[in-house]
């Protein structure tokens, strides 16, 4: 079967090393629209939907090896010899896996608020909420919001998920992400560390001050696989570092791109 290519939005800037940006679980490339535009003032930017997310292809399985190969296929398709990879959360694990397996393709690596380790499952309530939406009975977007709010009490999480609700035709709605595969493979995505190996290139880990995704003791293990890593903590930010403090996040990334 011919390799399917991830859906993307490209801000072209010939002559620069492209930066490929990947969102997290249940996200989409639009989450990065404002920052992507800002980064594109200095270099080419590709905002990319992971498989089973946004407008990218749906598959029956999802694991880090497949996601890493998706990045390689994407680069081949667009004749990109070397790229800077940036990923948030699930996207962060995908870019780490790619950097370890295909280090010759990666100029620099940026990982936002995730470590290469296994995590305990913690999205069960969100998955339960999403599965409780029966689109055959939905007439308006507001009904989806009402159902989600019975399970999820953080308004910003509901709004984030609602970005995925779209009209399939005049009378029907659906989620853009592939909920079947994401719920089926969720445990192995969260419960599994990335492959063991080393990426020797410049690597920046960015953590949120209010987030517990990267703990002080994780840095020892991070350094085993990414010996040139640097960890920067962005103030006043939770797990959604880039959304909570976009200005400081931009400065941190820009400084790394210019000076590493």
Helices and strands as residue ranges (DSSP letters): E 8-11, E 19-22, G 29-32, H 33-39, E 45-48, H 64-77, E 83-88, H 90-101, G 103-105, E 106-112, H 124-131, G 135-137, H 141-149, H 155-162, E 165-169, E 172-175, H 179-184, H 186-190, E 203-208, H 218-225, E 229-234, H 241-244, H 246-259
